[in-house]
Amino acid sequence: MKSDNKMDATLSLGNQPSRRDFLKISGVMGGGLVLAATAPGWAQGTPNLVGGGELNAYVQIKPDGSIVIYSGAPEMGQGIATSLPMIVAEEMGADWDDVVVEQTPEVNSERYGRQSTGGSYTVYLNWQLMREMGATAREMLISAAAIVMELPREELKAEDSRVRHLLSDRSRSFAELAALAQEQPMPAKTDLVFRAREDYRILGTSKSQVDSLAIVTGQGDFGIDTRVPDMLYGSYTKCPAVGGKIVEANIGDIKSLPGVVDAYIIKGNGNVRELSDGVGIVGTSTWAVFAARKSLQIVWDESQASKDSWTDFADFAAKQGDTGAKVLYEEGAVDEALADPSNTVISSFYEYPYLSHLCLEPMNCTAHFRPGKAGAKDHIEMWLPTQSGPGFKKLAQEHYGLAADQFTIHVKRMGGSFGRRTSGEYMCEAIELSKLSGRPVKLTWSREDSMRHDYFREGGFCRLRGAMSADGKLAAWEEHTIGAAVGSEPSRWTGVRAGSFPIATSANARGSLTTFRMDTPSGPWRAPFSNTHAFVSQCFIHELAEAAGRDHVELLVEMMGEPRWLEPDNFRSMNTQRAIGVIKLAAEKGGWGRVMPSGHGLGIAFYFCHAAHVAELAEVSVDAQGKVTVHKVTAAVDVGPIINRSGALNQVQGSIIDGYSAMAGQQITMENGRIQQTNLDQYPVLRIDAAPQVDVHFIESDFDPTGLGEPGLPPLAPAVANAIYAATGKRVRKMPLIADGFRV
């Protein structure tokens, strides 16, 4: 399968290596076969397997027949620790029941390459590499079998963890062949032939996540489960308004409390993403330090702290006009189309709140700072649930002035992340407590800590104008975002993106930005930018369709124009033909156009992000008291071939439930720099009885597969909002629903 992306990170097998070269990059463990490679970076081109120095072992065949496949990407529930090994196992011809998946033992970029996950990139970046690793193992095993069985290679096939002779019943197990296979020359990359999709026996099937049994039996290896010898437990208390400085605290009183070993006033470095001023407490249990912090009496200097006010932000946004202070994108004759008296022009104002990541597992990190003695170097060892081990390692090295060999990170299973575990402040806090106490410390944030000090999905506002021609076609599109800025710099999660739909497909379009100072930290939240832009843009398209008397699905298809890639050399750009495919499929499977009972409505929305084309149709009812019920959501998804069918279904279904939970009742507000919602009683999560039925349909197009952790979420809110309008005639232009007069 040919990739359309010039940035594919593939494994360069080169020409057949010499035996000496081969032995440098492979090894026998307990009589088994190990294959090694340098893994891809985000865009580091084509790594070289032969003579590459530090190397990464991906596959090990043990004498008992088990096949160990390492997973380098961190697992946070997205199923990547299952999907990537499935690709290797498929190309090897392995029996999945023989596969044992293990997390790489430490963060080591030189040996293991990119050990991070995010942006729904992981499958995409590793697809070709994993296929090549599996195919290489297969060919070496077949070479060994040809020698042992004295048969031509072309008469042999690897399947079910055996190499079989196609013309007889003779076969040899991978375990029997492993020792000889490791001596075989490695095939050239150009000689590798990958399995055709119709021959897949593992890919496209449903496999449970490899750690499911451990999780449901309480044996999961989450960060919060970490135990190391001589460990203390820690908490860290910061100013409730970000940027506050500590003046004094009753440290002496805290040290005398039961279970407390020590307490410290800690000065930060001025970077809230690393180490803020605070009070650290270490003790004999998490319960002890959490109890002790309740007795803290801290005097804060808030002269430089955040004074953020959501009310002030909203008041500012309401006063802004149709075009923002800074035009970021303009194409065609927008003003002329908007001024044309024959066109129908409408304008709307949308609002979306800040949101918390609300990870089920609170932020945590276990750290052990070992000071150098007798000329030895300092060393930091960490057990960390993180999306980016190499990034955290670099941050800690820079913060503490350590070299790469002075820092070790063991990546732990994450209990949710959605972008949250990409910042490093809880890591720095744990290291600081270990450094001060002289012992390993497991720092755990409370639920209130995790919400109050989150890196939130940024809230904001958008004013839109659109013009529809007399014949019902889109004549102009304008969007003006009123977003947050820290100082003079706009947040990276706000503004206008030229490649987004519908700007990218509109002949006359303009996007502009006006910013408002907000010091509340923001960060990536499931499908960043897209999770808000989809709501405002796809609801407004429905408004335009209604104003012009057009069928919404018909207008969406028309707006796509001719079949094409919007950016021909970018595989992660939108393809209008694929977009039309999912729109039509969602409409067909969801029963678009059927007559609905009174108080019921259908709404549809499409959005493209993270290289995925997704359309969703929602069936909704609203009763006389304004109670909203989402009965069913039908999703149509094109991300290329599906790796793990059950995992793919779970990701789309989970995205839709998560999207509706956020839309229905969740919002973060702040006044005087203080977050006002700090636990679940103030930040409601969707209850199971409110969860809709979710039907998912995949179009397995002939492109390299892409990720599914994020793109199922953005279309949900506009689909539900459009359905509410169809049921009631009332427009939803504000999230959450409970803040717009609805009940859920």
C-alpha positions, 0 to 999 in steps of 0.5 A: 500500500503506497503512502501519500505522506512524504513524512512517513517514518519507515524502517530502512533495511538497506541491503543484506548486511554482513553476518557481523553487522547482523549480530550487532543488531540482533541477539539471542535471548534464551535461545530466542530471536530478537529483531531490532530497529531504530523507531521513527520520530515525528518527522526524522525521515528514514532511520537506518537499521544497519550500523545505527548505534543504539537500537530498539528490540521489537520482537523476541521469540522465546523457546516456549513459543511465546512471542514478545513484542514491545510497545514503545508508545504509552498506553492511556486507554486508546489501545495502542499497546494492542494495535501496534503489536497486532500489525507486527504479528499479522506480518509475521504470521504469528498466532495472536494467542502466542503474543505477549506485549510488554512496555519498553522498560525505560525512556531511551530515545536513542534506543527506542525512538519516539516514545510518545503518543498524541494527536491521533498520530501513533498508528499512522506514524508506526504503520509502515515500521511495524509492517516491516518489522513483522515482514522481516521476522517472517522472511528470516523464519522462512529462510531458517525453515527452508534450510531445516526442511530442505525445501524451496522458500517459495513453497513455504508460508508463515502462519499460526506461529509456524512455517508450513510447507504448502504442498504437504503437512510438514511444518516447524514452529517459530520456536524451533526455528528461532535459533537458526533464524537469527543467523539468516541474512536480513532481507532488503527492504525492497524485497519485502512483500506485505500481506494483502488485506484479504489475507489478514487474519489478525488485522480487522478483527476484534482483540481485547486490550492486552492489559484488560484482564490485569485492569479488571482484576486490580493488577493494572500497572498504573502510575498511581499503583507504583511502589518502590522501597523506602518510599514516602508519599507526598502532596503539593499545595499551590496558590489557588490563583495561578502565579501566586507567590508564597509568603509564609506557612505554618510548617512547624504545625504541619510537621507535628501532625500524625504520619507527617515526616517533613514539610517544606516551603518551596520556591518555584522557578516562575514557570507554572508548567514546571515548578510553582511556589508551594508547600510540600508535605511528605509522610507515611501514606497519602491519607496522612499527607492529605489530612495534614494539608487541611491544617495548612495556613498559607499567606500568598502574595497575589499581586502578580497572580491571575485575575481572570474572570469568565464574566469579564471575558464574556462581556468583552466578547459580546461587544466585538463586531463581525471582523476581528482585530487581526485577519488571519485568512482571506480569500475571494470577495467576502465583503462584496458577497455580504453586501449583495442585496440578492443574497440572504445574509445571517449572523450568529454568536456562539459560546463555548466554555473552558473544560477540564480533562477530568482524568479518572486517575489524578496526576501523580508521579514517583521520583527518586533523586539520588545525589552523587557521592564520592565523585558520582553524578546525581541521578533521577529515577522516575515512574511516570504516567505520561504521553511523552516520556522523551519530552519529560526527560528533556524538561527534567534534564534542563530543569536540573542540569543533568545529562541524559545518562543521569535520568531514567523514566519508567513509563506507566499506564495512564488512567486517562489523559486526553492531552493532560499528561503532556505538561511537567509540573507534577513531575517537577514537584515529585522530584523536588520533594524527593530531593528535599527528603532524601527518599523516593516520593510518590506525589499524588494530586487530589481530585480538587488539585487535578481540576483546579490546576488543570491545563484546560480546554480553552473557552471562547466565542465566535461570531459568524456571518454567511451569505446564501445566493438566490439559488441557495448556494454558499456565497460567503463565509466569515468567522471571527473568533474571540479567544484567549491570550496570555500576555500578547500571545494568542493561545495555540488552541484558538484562532482560524485554521486555513485548512479547516472546513468550511473555510478551506472549501469556500471561494469567499471566506475570511477568518479573524481573531480578537484576543482577551488576556486570560492567564488560566493555563490551557492545553490540548484537550481531546481534538484540540481546536476541532472540538470547538470549531466543529460546534460553531461552524457545523451549527452555522452551516445548518443555519445557512441551510435553513435560511436558504430552504436547503436540505442540510445533507445536500448542502454539505455535499455541495460545499465539498466541490469536486473530489480532491485533496485540499492539500495535495501533498499532505495526507493529513489534509481533507479529501472531499470525496472521503468527506462526501462518503461519510456524510452520505453513509451517516445519512443513509444509516441514520435514516435522514429525511424520515418523518419524526414524532412531535418533539423529536428531531434529526441533526447531522454534522461532518468534521475533518480532523486528525486525518479522519473524516467523520459524520454523525447523525443524532436522533434527539427528543426534547420534552415540554420542560426542556429535558433533552434525550439523545436516543441514538447517534449514527457515526460514519468514519473513514480512517483507512483500514481498521486495525483492531475492530473492537478498539476502533468501535470503543474509541468512536463510541467513547468519543461520542459519549465524552462529547455529549457529557461535555456538551450537556453539563460541563463548564469551568468558570473562574473569578479573581483567577480562581477556578470555581468548579473543583469536583464532580458535584460541580462538574457533572459527568453523564450518567449511564441512563443518559447515554445514547445508543451509538452505531458506528460504520467504517469505510475502510478506504485504501489509505494508510490507517490513522488514529481514532482517539479524537476525531469522533468527538467534534461532530457530536455537539453540532449534530445534537444541537442541530437535532434540538433545533429540528425538534424545538425550533430553538437554536443552541449557540451556547454550551453546555446545554444546562447553561442554555436553558435545557435539562439533561 
